[in-house]
Structures are given as structure tokens and as C-alpha cells.
Amino acid sequence: MAEPTLGRRLADFAVDTSYATLPEAVVDSVRKRVLDVIGLCVAAHRLPTSRSILDYVHDQGGRPQAHIVGGGAAVPAALAALANGVLAHSLDYDDTHLPSVLHPSAPVVPAALAAAELAGASGRDTIRAIAVGLEVCVRLGMAGYDPEAGNSVFFEHGQHATSICGTMGGAVAAALLLGQSREGVLDVLGVAASTASGIIEGNRTGGTVKRLHCGWAAHAAVTAADLVRRGFTGPPTVLEGRFGFFEAFLHGRYAPEEITRGLGSEWAVPGIFFKPYPANHFTHAAIDAAIGLREQGLDPARVERLTLGVPAPVIRTIGQPIEAKRAPETGYQAQFSGPYAVVAGLLGGGGLGAGLADFTDELARDPLRRELMAKVDVVPDDRATEIFPHQFPAVLTARDLDGREWRQEVLANRGGPARPLSAAELALKFRDNAAGRLSAATSEAVAGLAGRLEEADDVGELLRLVAEFEPGT
């Protein structure tokens, strides 16, 4: 008998997993990620691109099937997934899996919530679908991780692994919620693979297209699941076939054991890192290191030189071209700047140490911050490179005007298993994201529903709570 294809292994895992078989750590993690994503969607309404995607979606018309966070009346499910996916990823505040360097929740959760609302699904069914979708996303990403190079093969090809693998994970989640069989889930993988996309040049030289990636992935995911239930089919060898997913995206360089090892018994979901700061994850340890120097007593006004040591592979994202990274023109560019991260940590910020209010266009161009950023060099650090990408470490050294040397190492990222965010810290992050758009009472109600998601008879209740923002908040 022929060995099952990788796609069939994933389809079997998806269908065979029930809510009752999920470890409590997985259930708890999913609850927290749903709340996190909703908060991110609320906060992202401050961005021009958020208005753009809402305008686009509402211009399309169609049947009212699912809600957008802050989007008003219901829209077609795939378009709700599109908008919520864009909102979830736009602030670069969404969770990250390491070492695959994926942002799994931003595509998977919006796809699942849209499909759940379309199907009238319960909280338990939604938790199960999200857990499975996240796991599929992460395992596909890990199959494309090259341990010798210490980097994702997707990234080496200029591809955004998040949106590519997120399409696949989101599609499986949507397929489960729409009641697909084993064959149906396999077909959904086959259809979704032909719609997965995303390139990451914008990380280097600008543009806001990266904000679209997770929305497009969530839209493609729901669309694939919907098309399969209407009769479309996909190839059973979609993943490992001669012209399949791994050949097309990775040129055949992949690790199939990352998909099958411990499938159904070992879960990656609880280990996905929550982000404490609204910036590219490569900058987070730099923020922490700068906070550490400030706590040691370093006076930013007396800094002569700062050297940020980071893993060599991340320099191209947060340290090149250095002239641009020292002088970001917008808050969005500042989110990808190592020098700005150092300055944000040195000067102190809101939220959990650096919040949304610390990444604005005005602060990116602030003369004091520009003066400090001009003193920051971003260089490779051997120890950080050795640890990467299991963590994104930073070693920050400073020399002050008195000739004194200062040093702070941060070798493990805050928000991951080694330094987890507490329930109180995650609640603070949600309240900070919701402030100004949701009342305190609504925020509390949303947090309560998300925290008891398994008790919900209809997940749509959660989405309807945040579909409209209260005037005056």
C-alpha cells in the first residue's frame, strides 16, 4: 500500500483532532490569540491602509455573512477575512513562531473567525479549527527552515512565509468549520496552494504592501474552502509533488519530517511568541537592551556612540541601508529600524515598555531621536548569530561622553516560552490596543467572551461586539 501523501497526513490530522483531544495548553493559547488578534484589529484602524481596505471591501457588495472588526455591517465571509487579516498584521504587533519566523495568528485567526461566523460555529469548534490551522501553518513553515543556514528558505527566495503558509493553515481551519471531510480538507490544501503568495522586498525598501499579506492569505483560505464545497478539487500530491508546493516555493529543499513528526501529539501552538512591542520582531531585544541600559543609569543626553550587535541575517531587515534606518520617515519605517528601537528603549515608552504611541510619523522624524539614531551602528554579533533564529538576541554597548562603557545583553525574547507574558500583561496589551475605540465595558465583555470561548454557542457574538466602535470612546 502506498505511503500517504503529506497532504493526506495533514488532512487526517485535521479531521481526527477534536476539541476533546486538545491539550489544555493549546486551548488556553488559542483563547489568548483570538483576543490578541481582535485587539490588533481594533488598534490598526488608525492607519490609512486600514481605511483603504475597508473602503475596498465595502465597495464589493455581496451577501452579509461575517463581520469586520470596526467595519459595521456584515460582508461576504472571504472579504471579512481579507479586512481582518490586513488589520491583524498591519501594526507588526502579531505573534511569531521561531525558528520559522512565521506570524501564524494574523492569517489563520481571521480566516477561522470568518468561516465560523458563516457556519454559525460554536466556540469549541472554532478553537479546534484555529489550533489545527496554526499547527499546519507552523509545520509547513518549519519544513522550509534550513537549520544549517539558520534561516527560512522561503525568505532566502524573497517569499513571505507567513502569507504562504498562513494561506494553507487558514484554509484547513476554514475547511473544518465548513464541515469538510478528509477528502475535502485535502482538496482545500490543493486549491489553497495555488493562491498562496507574498514577497518581502517591502521590508527592505518600503511600501505598505506587507500589511496586505495576511489579509490576502485569510481571503484565499476562506475562498479555497468555499470553492471546494462547491466542487473544486486539488491534487493529492500538492505538497511533495514534482510541481507541488515545496518545489514551487522552495525548489525542492524541504524537511518532510517537520510535518509528520509528533503530528497530533506534539503541539507547536503554545510556544508561539506573543509580541510585547508593535515593531518588527527582530528589533524587540534591542528595545529590551536599551531599556536595560536606561535602568542601569545611562543618560541618553550623554551618549557618544551606541553599537547594536544582532544576528547577522537580520541586519538586512533592521540595519540596511543604515542611512535609511537611522532616519525613518514614518512610524511604519521606524518599526523596521534597529537604531529607532534602541532610541525608543532609551527614551522610554508606553504599553509594555514601548507602545503604539511610540511609533508615529512625528516621532520618527523627531530631531532628538534622529540625533540619537545617528549614533547607532548595527553590526553582526557572533553569539547572537549562533542563537538565531530560535531567539532574536541583541547585545547593546554604549560609550558616554565621560568615556564610560555600558553593556546589556538580551539573549531570549520577551513573550516566548523563556520569558512569557503574563495574563495581566496580555490583558494590558489588549486594553492598550482597544483604548479610544472600545469602551471599558465593551473591552471587558470582549475579554470575557474570548476567555470563555469554548462556552460560546455562536462565535459570531464575539465579532458582533466589535463590529461597531462606540462614539466618544
KEFIKOL-451592 format. One record per residue (C-alpha): residue number from 1; x, z, y. Coordinates in steps of 0.2 Angstrom, whole numbers, always signed. Layout:
<node vodo="NUM" x="X" z="Z" y="Y"/>
...
This chain:
<node vodo="1" x="+0" z="+0" y="+0"/>
<node vodo="2" x="+7" z="-5" y="+17"/>
<node vodo="3" x="+13" z="+9" y="+29"/>
<node vodo="4" x="+0" z="+12" y="+43"/>
<node vodo="5" x="+5" z="+4" y="+59"/>
<node vodo="6" x="+10" z="+16" y="+74"/>
<node vodo="7" x="-7" z="+12" y="+82"/>
<node vodo="8" x="-17" z="+17" y="+67"/>
<node vodo="9" x="-7" z="+33" y="+66"/>
<node vodo="10" x="-12" z="+37" y="+84"/>
<node vodo="11" x="-30" z="+32" y="+81"/>
<node vodo="12" x="-31" z="+43" y="+66"/>
<node vodo="13" x="-23" z="+57" y="+75"/>
<node vodo="14" x="-36" z="+55" y="+89"/>
<node vodo="15" x="-51" z="+54" y="+78"/>
<node vodo="16" x="-45" z="+68" y="+67"/>
<node vodo="17" x="-42" z="+80" y="+81"/>
<node vodo="18" x="-57" z="+91" y="+85"/>
<node vodo="19" x="-59" z="+104" y="+98"/>
<node vodo="20" x="-59" z="+117" y="+85"/>
<node vodo="21" x="-42" z="+112" y="+79"/>
<node vodo="22" x="-34" z="+113" y="+96"/>
<node vodo="23" x="-21" z="+127" y="+99"/>
<node vodo="24" x="-27" z="+139" y="+112"/>
<node vodo="25" x="-11" z="+135" y="+122"/>
<node vodo="26" x="-17" z="+117" y="+123"/>
<node vodo="27" x="-35" z="+121" y="+128"/>
<node vodo="28" x="-28" z="+133" y="+142"/>
<node vodo="29" x="-16" z="+119" y="+148"/>
<node vodo="30" x="-29" z="+106" y="+149"/>
<node vodo="31" x="-41" z="+118" y="+159"/>
<node vodo="32" x="-27" z="+121" y="+172"/>
<node vodo="33" x="-23" z="+102" y="+173"/>
<node vodo="34" x="-40" z="+97" y="+176"/>
<node vodo="35" x="-41" z="+110" y="+191"/>
<node vodo="36" x="-24" z="+104" y="+197"/>
<node vodo="37" x="-29" z="+86" y="+197"/>
<node vodo="38" x="-45" z="+90" y="+206"/>
<node vodo="39" x="-36" z="+99" y="+220"/>
<node vodo="40" x="-23" z="+85" y="+222"/>
<node vodo="41" x="-38" z="+73" y="+224"/>
<node vodo="42" x="-45" z="+84" y="+237"/>
<node vodo="43" x="-29" z="+85" y="+247"/>
<node vodo="44" x="-25" z="+67" y="+246"/>
<node vodo="45" x="-39" z="+62" y="+257"/>
<node vodo="46" x="-28" z="+65" y="+272"/>
<node vodo="47" x="-19" z="+49" y="+268"/>
<node vodo="48" x="-23" z="+31" y="+275"/>
<node vodo="49" x="-21" z="+24" y="+257"/>
<node vodo="50" x="-35" z="+36" y="+251"/>
<node vodo="51" x="-47" z="+29" y="+264"/>
<node vodo="52" x="-41" z="+11" y="+258"/>
<node vodo="53" x="-45" z="+14" y="+240"/>
<node vodo="54" x="-62" z="+22" y="+244"/>
<node vodo="55" x="-67" z="+8" y="+255"/>
<node vodo="56" x="-62" z="-5" y="+242"/>
<node vodo="57" x="-72" z="+4" y="+228"/>
<node vodo="58" x="-87" z="+6" y="+238"/>
<node vodo="59" x="-87" z="-12" y="+243"/>
<node vodo="60" x="-88" z="-17" y="+225"/>
<node vodo="61" x="-105" z="-11" y="+222"/>
<node vodo="62" x="-111" z="-8" y="+204"/>
<node vodo="63" x="-121" z="+5" y="+194"/>
<node vodo="64" x="-119" z="+23" y="+199"/>
<node vodo="65" x="-110" z="+31" y="+183"/>
<node vodo="66" x="-97" z="+43" y="+189"/>
<node vodo="67" x="-91" z="+52" y="+205"/>
<node vodo="68" x="-75" z="+51" y="+215"/>
<node vodo="69" x="-68" z="+67" y="+222"/>
<node vodo="70" x="-74" z="+67" y="+240"/>
<node vodo="71" x="-81" z="+50" y="+238"/>
<node vodo="72" x="-100" z="+53" y="+240"/>
<node vodo="73" x="-112" z="+43" y="+229"/>
<node vodo="74" x="-108" z="+39" y="+211"/>
<node vodo="75" x="-100" z="+22" y="+207"/>
<node vodo="76" x="-96" z="+12" y="+191"/>
<node vodo="77" x="-85" z="+23" y="+180"/>
<node vodo="78" x="-70" z="+12" y="+180"/>
<node vodo="79" x="-70" z="+12" y="+199"/>
<node vodo="80" x="-72" z="+31" y="+199"/>
<node vodo="81" x="-56" z="+32" y="+188"/>
<node vodo="82" x="-47" z="+20" y="+199"/>
<node vodo="83" x="-50" z="+30" y="+215"/>
<node vodo="84" x="-47" z="+47" y="+207"/>
<node vodo="85" x="-31" z="+41" y="+199"/>
<node vodo="86" x="-25" z="+35" y="+216"/>
<node vodo="87" x="-29" z="+51" y="+224"/>
<node vodo="88" x="-21" z="+62" y="+210"/>
<node vodo="89" x="-4" z="+53" y="+211"/>
<node vodo="90" x="-3" z="+50" y="+230"/>
<node vodo="91" x="+5" z="+66" y="+235"/>
<node vodo="92" x="+18" z="+66" y="+222"/>
<node vodo="93" x="+12" z="+83" y="+218"/>
<node vodo="94" x="+6" z="+80" y="+200"/>
<node vodo="95" x="+13" z="+86" y="+184"/>
<node vodo="96" x="+28" z="+79" y="+175"/>
<node vodo="97" x="+34" z="+79" y="+157"/>
<node vodo="98" x="+53" z="+80" y="+153"/>
<node vodo="99" x="+63" z="+71" y="+147"/>
<node vodo="100" x="+52" z="+56" y="+148"/>
<node vodo="101" x="+49" z="+58" y="+166"/>
<node vodo="102" x="+31" z="+54" y="+165"/>
<node vodo="103" x="+16" z="+61" y="+176"/>
<node vodo="104" x="+3" z="+61" y="+162"/>
<node vodo="105" x="-12" z="+70" y="+170"/>
<node vodo="106" x="-14" z="+59" y="+185"/>
<node vodo="107" x="-19" z="+44" y="+175"/>
<node vodo="108" x="-26" z="+52" y="+159"/>
<node vodo="109" x="-37" z="+66" y="+168"/>
<node vodo="110" x="-46" z="+54" y="+180"/>
<node vodo="111" x="-49" z="+41" y="+166"/>
<node vodo="112" x="-56" z="+55" y="+155"/>
<node vodo="113" x="-67" z="+63" y="+168"/>
<node vodo="114" x="-75" z="+46" y="+172"/>
<node vodo="115" x="-78" z="+42" y="+154"/>
<node vodo="116" x="-85" z="+60" y="+151"/>
<node vodo="117" x="-97" z="+58" y="+166"/>
<node vodo="118" x="-103" z="+41" y="+160"/>
<node vodo="119" x="-106" z="+48" y="+142"/>
<node vodo="120" x="-113" z="+64" y="+148"/>
<node vodo="121" x="-100" z="+73" y="+138"/>
<node vodo="122" x="-98" z="+91" y="+136"/>
<node vodo="123" x="-83" z="+102" y="+141"/>
<node vodo="124" x="-77" z="+104" y="+123"/>
<node vodo="125" x="-77" z="+85" y="+120"/>
<node vodo="126" x="-68" z="+82" y="+137"/>
<node vodo="127" x="-55" z="+95" y="+133"/>
<node vodo="128" x="-52" z="+87" y="+116"/>
<node vodo="129" x="-51" z="+69" y="+124"/>
<node vodo="130" x="-39" z="+75" y="+138"/>
<node vodo="131" x="-27" z="+84" y="+126"/>
<node vodo="132" x="-26" z="+69" y="+114"/>
<node vodo="133" x="-24" z="+57" y="+129"/>
<node vodo="134" x="-10" z="+67" y="+136"/>
<node vodo="135" x="-1" z="+68" y="+119"/>
<node vodo="136" x="-2" z="+50" y="+116"/>
<node vodo="137" x="+4" z="+46" y="+134"/>
<node vodo="138" x="+19" z="+58" y="+131"/>
<node vodo="139" x="+24" z="+52" y="+114"/>
<node vodo="140" x="+24" z="+34" y="+120"/>
<node vodo="141" x="+35" z="+39" y="+134"/>
<node vodo="142" x="+47" z="+48" y="+123"/>
<node vodo="143" x="+48" z="+33" y="+111"/>
<node vodo="144" x="+55" z="+24" y="+126"/>
<node vodo="145" x="+68" z="+38" y="+130"/>
<node vodo="146" x="+86" z="+34" y="+126"/>
<node vodo="147" x="+95" z="+51" y="+123"/>
<node vodo="148" x="+112" z="+43" y="+124"/>
<node vodo="149" x="+109" z="+36" y="+141"/>
<node vodo="150" x="+99" z="+51" y="+146"/>
<node vodo="151" x="+86" z="+41" y="+154"/>
<node vodo="152" x="+70" z="+31" y="+151"/>
<node vodo="153" x="+72" z="+13" y="+145"/>
<node vodo="154" x="+56" z="+9" y="+155"/>
<node vodo="155" x="+65" z="+15" y="+171"/>
<node vodo="156" x="+80" z="+5" y="+167"/>
<node vodo="157" x="+69" z="-10" y="+167"/>
<node vodo="158" x="+61" z="-6" y="+183"/>
<node vodo="159" x="+45" z="-1" y="+175"/>
<node vodo="160" x="+34" z="+14" y="+179"/>
<node vodo="161" x="+32" z="+23" y="+163"/>
<node vodo="162" x="+18" z="+34" y="+170"/>
<node vodo="163" x="+6" z="+20" y="+173"/>
<node vodo="164" x="+11" z="+10" y="+157"/>
<node vodo="165" x="+10" z="+25" y="+145"/>
<node vodo="166" x="-4" z="+33" y="+156"/>
<node vodo="167" x="-15" z="+17" y="+153"/>
<node vodo="168" x="-13" z="+20" y="+134"/>
<node vodo="169" x="-16" z="+38" y="+134"/>
<node vodo="170" x="-31" z="+37" y="+146"/>
<node vodo="171" x="-38" z="+23" y="+135"/>
<node vodo="172" x="-38" z="+34" y="+120"/>
<node vodo="173" x="-46" z="+48" y="+129"/>
<node vodo="174" x="-60" z="+37" y="+136"/>
<node vodo="175" x="-62" z="+29" y="+119"/>
<node vodo="176" x="-65" z="+46" y="+111"/>
<node vodo="177" x="-78" z="+51" y="+125"/>
<node vodo="178" x="-87" z="+34" y="+122"/>
<node vodo="179" x="-89" z="+38" y="+103"/>
<node vodo="180" x="-76" z="+26" y="+96"/>
<node vodo="181" x="-72" z="+26" y="+78"/>
<node vodo="182" x="-54" z="+24" y="+71"/>
<node vodo="183" x="-55" z="+5" y="+72"/>
<node vodo="184" x="-62" z="+6" y="+89"/>
<node vodo="185" x="-48" z="+18" y="+95"/>
<node vodo="186" x="-35" z="+6" y="+88"/>
<node vodo="187" x="-44" z="-9" y="+96"/>
<node vodo="188" x="-44" z="+1" y="+113"/>
<node vodo="189" x="-25" z="+3" y="+111"/>
<node vodo="190" x="-23" z="-15" y="+108"/>
<node vodo="191" x="-34" z="-20" y="+123"/>
<node vodo="192" x="-26" z="-7" y="+135"/>
<node vodo="193" x="-8" z="-13" y="+131"/>
<node vodo="194" x="-12" z="-30" y="+139"/>
<node vodo="195" x="-17" z="-21" y="+155"/>
<node vodo="196" x="-3" z="-9" y="+157"/>
<node vodo="197" x="+8" z="-11" y="+172"/>
<node vodo="198" x="+19" z="-4" y="+186"/>
<node vodo="199" x="+36" z="-7" y="+194"/>
<node vodo="200" x="+46" z="+6" y="+203"/>
<node vodo="201" x="+55" z="-3" y="+217"/>
<node vodo="202" x="+45" z="+6" y="+229"/>
<node vodo="203" x="+54" z="+22" y="+225"/>
<node vodo="204" x="+70" z="+15" y="+232"/>
<node vodo="205" x="+65" z="+4" y="+247"/>
<node vodo="206" x="+47" z="+9" y="+252"/>
<node vodo="207" x="+29" z="+4" y="+252"/>
<node vodo="208" x="+14" z="+14" y="+246"/>
<node vodo="209" x="+10" z="+4" y="+230"/>
<node vodo="210" x="+16" z="+18" y="+219"/>
<node vodo="211" x="+1" z="+28" y="+224"/>
<node vodo="212" x="-10" z="+14" y="+216"/>
<node vodo="213" x="-1" z="+15" y="+199"/>
<node vodo="214" x="-11" z="+30" y="+191"/>
<node vodo="215" x="-27" z="+23" y="+198"/>
<node vodo="216" x="-24" z="+6" y="+191"/>
<node vodo="217" x="-19" z="+14" y="+174"/>
<node vodo="218" x="-35" z="+25" y="+174"/>
<node vodo="219" x="-46" z="+10" y="+179"/>
<node vodo="220" x="-38" z="-1" y="+165"/>
<node vodo="221" x="-40" z="+14" y="+152"/>
<node vodo="222" x="-59" z="+15" y="+155"/>
<node vodo="223" x="-61" z="-4" y="+156"/>
<node vodo="224" x="-52" z="-6" y="+139"/>
<node vodo="225" x="-63" z="+7" y="+131"/>
<node vodo="226" x="-79" z="-1" y="+139"/>
<node vodo="227" x="-74" z="-18" y="+133"/>
<node vodo="228" x="-71" z="-13" y="+115"/>
<node vodo="229" x="-88" z="-5" y="+114"/>
<node vodo="230" x="-94" z="-22" y="+120"/>
<node vodo="231" x="-85" z="-32" y="+106"/>
<node vodo="232" x="-67" z="-35" y="+112"/>
<node vodo="233" x="-53" z="-31" y="+99"/>
<node vodo="234" x="-35" z="-29" y="+99"/>
<node vodo="235" x="-20" z="-32" y="+87"/>
<node vodo="236" x="-17" z="-18" y="+74"/>
<node vodo="237" x="+2" z="-20" y="+77"/>
<node vodo="238" x="+0" z="-18" y="+96"/>
<node vodo="239" x="+14" z="-6" y="+97"/>
<node vodo="240" x="+28" z="-11" y="+85"/>
<node vodo="241" x="+23" z="-30" y="+83"/>
<node vodo="242" x="+35" z="-44" y="+86"/>
<node vodo="243" x="+27" z="-47" y="+103"/>
<node vodo="244" x="+19" z="-29" y="+105"/>
<node vodo="245" x="+21" z="-15" y="+117"/>
<node vodo="246" x="+38" z="-10" y="+113"/>
<node vodo="247" x="+45" z="-27" y="+113"/>
<node vodo="248" x="+37" z="-32" y="+129"/>
<node vodo="249" x="+42" z="-17" y="+139"/>
<node vodo="250" x="+57" z="-10" y="+130"/>
<node vodo="251" x="+65" z="-26" y="+122"/>
<node vodo="252" x="+63" z="-18" y="+105"/>
<node vodo="253" x="+73" z="-2" y="+110"/>
<node vodo="254" x="+62" z="+12" y="+105"/>
<node vodo="255" x="+61" z="+28" y="+94"/>
<node vodo="256" x="+46" z="+27" y="+82"/>
<node vodo="257" x="+49" z="+45" y="+76"/>
<node vodo="258" x="+44" z="+51" y="+93"/>
<node vodo="259" x="+27" z="+45" y="+90"/>
<node vodo="260" x="+24" z="+51" y="+72"/>
<node vodo="261" x="+35" z="+67" y="+71"/>
<node vodo="262" x="+23" z="+83" y="+70"/>
<node vodo="263" x="+9" z="+72" y="+76"/>
<node vodo="264" x="-7" z="+84" y="+76"/>
<node vodo="265" x="+3" z="+99" y="+73"/>
<node vodo="266" x="+16" z="+99" y="+87"/>
<node vodo="267" x="+9" z="+98" y="+104"/>
<node vodo="268" x="+19" z="+92" y="+120"/>
<node vodo="269" x="+4" z="+96" y="+132"/>
<node vodo="270" x="+8" z="+115" y="+136"/>
<node vodo="271" x="+26" z="+110" y="+140"/>
<node vodo="272" x="+22" z="+98" y="+154"/>
<node vodo="273" x="+29" z="+104" y="+170"/>
<node vodo="274" x="+17" z="+108" y="+185"/>
<node vodo="275" x="+24" z="+104" y="+202"/>
<node vodo="276" x="+26" z="+118" y="+214"/>
<node vodo="277" x="+31" z="+106" y="+228"/>
<node vodo="278" x="+22" z="+90" y="+235"/>
<node vodo="279" x="+38" z="+79" y="+233"/>
<node vodo="280" x="+47" z="+68" y="+220"/>
<node vodo="281" x="+52" z="+80" y="+206"/>
<node vodo="282" x="+70" z="+75" y="+207"/>
<node vodo="283" x="+70" z="+85" y="+224"/>
<node vodo="284" x="+62" z="+101" y="+218"/>
<node vodo="285" x="+78" z="+110" y="+213"/>
<node vodo="286" x="+86" z="+105" y="+230"/>
<node vodo="287" x="+72" z="+114" y="+238"/>
<node vodo="288" x="+74" z="+129" y="+227"/>
<node vodo="289" x="+93" z="+129" y="+230"/>
<node vodo="290" x="+91" z="+128" y="+249"/>
<node vodo="291" x="+78" z="+142" y="+248"/>
<node vodo="292" x="+91" z="+152" y="+239"/>
<node vodo="293" x="+104" z="+149" y="+252"/>
<node vodo="294" x="+92" z="+154" y="+266"/>
<node vodo="295" x="+89" z="+170" y="+256"/>
<node vodo="296" x="+107" z="+173" y="+255"/>
<node vodo="297" x="+108" z="+173" y="+274"/>
<node vodo="298" x="+114" z="+156" y="+278"/>
<node vodo="299" x="+108" z="+152" y="+296"/>
<node vodo="300" x="+103" z="+133" y="+297"/>
<node vodo="301" x="+109" z="+133" y="+315"/>
<node vodo="302" x="+127" z="+137" y="+310"/>
<node vodo="303" x="+128" z="+124" y="+296"/>
<node vodo="304" x="+143" z="+112" y="+297"/>
<node vodo="305" x="+141" z="+102" y="+280"/>
<node vodo="306" x="+130" z="+103" y="+265"/>
<node vodo="307" x="+133" z="+95" y="+249"/>
<node vodo="308" x="+119" z="+92" y="+236"/>
<node vodo="309" x="+125" z="+90" y="+218"/>
<node vodo="310" x="+112" z="+82" y="+207"/>
<node vodo="311" x="+112" z="+72" y="+190"/>
<node vodo="312" x="+120" z="+55" y="+193"/>
<node vodo="313" x="+104" z="+45" y="+188"/>
<node vodo="314" x="+93" z="+52" y="+201"/>
<node vodo="315" x="+104" z="+48" y="+216"/>
<node vodo="316" x="+97" z="+31" y="+217"/>
<node vodo="317" x="+80" z="+38" y="+220"/>
<node vodo="318" x="+84" z="+53" y="+232"/>
<node vodo="319" x="+101" z="+49" y="+239"/>
<node vodo="320" x="+102" z="+30" y="+241"/>
<node vodo="321" x="+103" z="+22" y="+253"/>
<node vodo="322" x="+110" z="+38" y="+261"/>
<node vodo="323" x="+107" z="+32" y="+279"/>
<node vodo="324" x="+88" z="+30" y="+275"/>
<node vodo="325" x="+87" z="+46" y="+265"/>
<node vodo="326" x="+95" z="+55" y="+280"/>
<node vodo="327" x="+82" z="+48" y="+292"/>
<node vodo="328" x="+65" z="+46" y="+283"/>
<node vodo="329" x="+52" z="+38" y="+295"/>
<node vodo="330" x="+37" z="+45" y="+286"/>
<node vodo="331" x="+32" z="+60" y="+277"/>
<node vodo="332" x="+30" z="+49" y="+261"/>
<node vodo="333" x="+48" z="+43" y="+263"/>
<node vodo="334" x="+53" z="+62" y="+265"/>
<node vodo="335" x="+46" z="+66" y="+248"/>
<node vodo="336" x="+59" z="+55" y="+240"/>
<node vodo="337" x="+74" z="+61" y="+251"/>
<node vodo="338" x="+87" z="+74" y="+244"/>
<node vodo="339" x="+93" z="+78" y="+262"/>
<node vodo="340" x="+75" z="+81" y="+268"/>
<node vodo="341" x="+72" z="+93" y="+253"/>
<node vodo="342" x="+87" z="+103" y="+257"/>
<node vodo="343" x="+81" z="+104" y="+275"/>
<node vodo="344" x="+63" z="+109" y="+270"/>
<node vodo="345" x="+70" z="+123" y="+259"/>
<node vodo="346" x="+82" z="+129" y="+273"/>
<node vodo="347" x="+69" z="+130" y="+286"/>
<node vodo="348" x="+55" z="+137" y="+275"/>
<node vodo="349" x="+38" z="+131" y="+272"/>
<node vodo="350" x="+21" z="+135" y="+266"/>
<node vodo="351" x="+12" z="+134" y="+249"/>
<node vodo="352" x="+23" z="+140" y="+235"/>
<node vodo="353" x="+39" z="+138" y="+246"/>
<node vodo="354" x="+36" z="+120" y="+253"/>
<node vodo="355" x="+19" z="+114" y="+255"/>
<node vodo="356" x="+9" z="+99" y="+261"/>
<node vodo="357" x="+11" z="+103" y="+279"/>
<node vodo="358" x="+30" z="+102" y="+277"/>
<node vodo="359" x="+29" z="+83" y="+273"/>
<node vodo="360" x="+22" z="+75" y="+288"/>
<node vodo="361" x="+27" z="+59" y="+298"/>
<node vodo="362" x="+31" z="+71" y="+313"/>
<node vodo="363" x="+42" z="+82" y="+303"/>
<node vodo="364" x="+51" z="+68" y="+295"/>
<node vodo="365" x="+56" z="+62" y="+312"/>
<node vodo="366" x="+59" z="+79" y="+320"/>
<node vodo="367" x="+76" z="+79" y="+329"/>
<node vodo="368" x="+81" z="+96" y="+322"/>
<node vodo="369" x="+78" z="+90" y="+304"/>
<node vodo="370" x="+86" z="+74" y="+307"/>
<node vodo="371" x="+102" z="+83" y="+314"/>
<node vodo="372" x="+102" z="+94" y="+298"/>
<node vodo="373" x="+99" z="+79" y="+286"/>
<node vodo="374" x="+114" z="+70" y="+294"/>
<node vodo="375" x="+125" z="+84" y="+287"/>
<node vodo="376" x="+119" z="+82" y="+269"/>
<node vodo="377" x="+129" z="+72" y="+256"/>
<node vodo="378" x="+121" z="+68" y="+239"/>
<node vodo="379" x="+133" z="+67" y="+226"/>
<node vodo="380" x="+134" z="+67" y="+206"/>
<node vodo="381" x="+137" z="+84" y="+198"/>
<node vodo="382" x="+144" z="+84" y="+180"/>
<node vodo="383" x="+134" z="+99" y="+174"/>
<node vodo="384" x="+118" z="+94" y="+182"/>
<node vodo="385" x="+120" z="+76" y="+174"/>
<node vodo="386" x="+123" z="+85" y="+157"/>
<node vodo="387" x="+107" z="+94" y="+158"/>
<node vodo="388" x="+97" z="+80" y="+164"/>
<node vodo="389" x="+83" z="+74" y="+160"/>
<node vodo="390" x="+77" z="+90" y="+151"/>
<node vodo="391" x="+78" z="+98" y="+168"/>
<node vodo="392" x="+82" z="+91" y="+186"/>
<node vodo="393" x="+95" z="+103" y="+192"/>
<node vodo="394" x="+104" z="+104" y="+208"/>
<node vodo="395" x="+119" z="+113" y="+215"/>
<node vodo="396" x="+119" z="+115" y="+234"/>
<node vodo="397" x="+135" z="+120" y="+243"/>
<node vodo="398" x="+137" z="+123" y="+262"/>
<node vodo="399" x="+150" z="+126" y="+274"/>
<node vodo="400" x="+146" z="+135" y="+290"/>
<node vodo="401" x="+154" z="+135" y="+307"/>
<node vodo="402" x="+164" z="+150" y="+303"/>
<node vodo="403" x="+172" z="+141" y="+288"/>
<node vodo="404" x="+162" z="+152" y="+275"/>
<node vodo="405" x="+157" z="+143" y="+259"/>
<node vodo="406" x="+140" z="+145" y="+252"/>
<node vodo="407" x="+134" z="+140" y="+234"/>
<node vodo="408" x="+117" z="+140" y="+225"/>
<node vodo="409" x="+114" z="+133" y="+208"/>
<node vodo="410" x="+96" z="+129" y="+201"/>
<node vodo="411" x="+98" z="+123" y="+183"/>
<node vodo="412" x="+80" z="+125" y="+177"/>
<node vodo="413" x="+64" z="+118" y="+187"/>
<node vodo="414" x="+51" z="+129" y="+193"/>
<node vodo="415" x="+34" z="+125" y="+185"/>
<node vodo="416" x="+41" z="+121" y="+167"/>
<node vodo="417" x="+42" z="+132" y="+152"/>
<node vodo="418" x="+58" z="+141" y="+158"/>
<node vodo="419" x="+51" z="+145" y="+175"/>
<node vodo="420" x="+32" z="+144" y="+173"/>
<node vodo="421" x="+20" z="+145" y="+187"/>
<node vodo="422" x="+8" z="+160" y="+185"/>
<node vodo="423" x="-11" z="+158" y="+185"/>
<node vodo="424" x="-10" z="+166" y="+203"/>
<node vodo="425" x="+2" z="+153" y="+209"/>
<node vodo="426" x="-8" z="+138" y="+202"/>
<node vodo="427" x="-24" z="+146" y="+210"/>
<node vodo="428" x="-14" z="+147" y="+226"/>
<node vodo="429" x="-9" z="+128" y="+225"/>
<node vodo="430" x="-27" z="+123" y="+222"/>
<node vodo="431" x="-33" z="+133" y="+236"/>
<node vodo="432" x="-20" z="+126" y="+247"/>
<node vodo="433" x="-25" z="+108" y="+242"/>
<node vodo="434" x="-43" z="+112" y="+244"/>
<node vodo="435" x="-42" z="+120" y="+261"/>
<node vodo="436" x="-51" z="+111" y="+275"/>
<node vodo="437" x="-62" z="+101" y="+264"/>
<node vodo="438" x="-70" z="+113" y="+252"/>
<node vodo="439" x="-77" z="+129" y="+257"/>
<node vodo="440" x="-70" z="+145" y="+249"/>
<node vodo="441" x="-86" z="+147" y="+239"/>
<node vodo="442" x="-85" z="+129" y="+233"/>
<node vodo="443" x="-67" z="+131" y="+229"/>
<node vodo="444" x="-71" z="+147" y="+219"/>
<node vodo="445" x="-85" z="+138" y="+210"/>
<node vodo="446" x="-74" z="+124" y="+205"/>
<node vodo="447" x="-60" z="+135" y="+199"/>
<node vodo="448" x="-73" z="+145" y="+189"/>
<node vodo="449" x="-80" z="+129" y="+181"/>
<node vodo="450" x="-63" z="+122" y="+177"/>
<node vodo="451" x="-58" z="+139" y="+170"/>
<node vodo="452" x="-73" z="+139" y="+158"/>
<node vodo="453" x="-73" z="+120" y="+155"/>
<node vodo="454" x="-76" z="+122" y="+136"/>
<node vodo="455" x="-93" z="+131" y="+141"/>
<node vodo="456" x="-100" z="+116" y="+151"/>
<node vodo="457" x="-114" z="+106" y="+143"/>
<node vodo="458" x="-111" z="+92" y="+155"/>
<node vodo="459" x="-94" z="+89" y="+164"/>
<node vodo="460" x="-102" z="+79" y="+177"/>
<node vodo="461" x="-107" z="+96" y="+185"/>
<node vodo="462" x="-89" z="+99" y="+190"/>
<node vodo="463" x="-87" z="+81" y="+198"/>
<node vodo="464" x="-104" z="+83" y="+207"/>
<node vodo="465" x="-97" z="+99" y="+215"/>
<node vodo="466" x="-83" z="+90" y="+224"/>
<node vodo="467" x="-91" z="+73" y="+227"/>
<node vodo="468" x="-95" z="+78" y="+245"/>
<node vodo="469" x="-85" z="+89" y="+257"/>
<node vodo="470" x="-93" z="+102" y="+267"/>
<node vodo="471" x="-95" z="+98" y="+286"/>
<node vodo="472" x="-85" z="+110" y="+296"/>
<node vodo="473" x="-73" z="+116" y="+282"/>
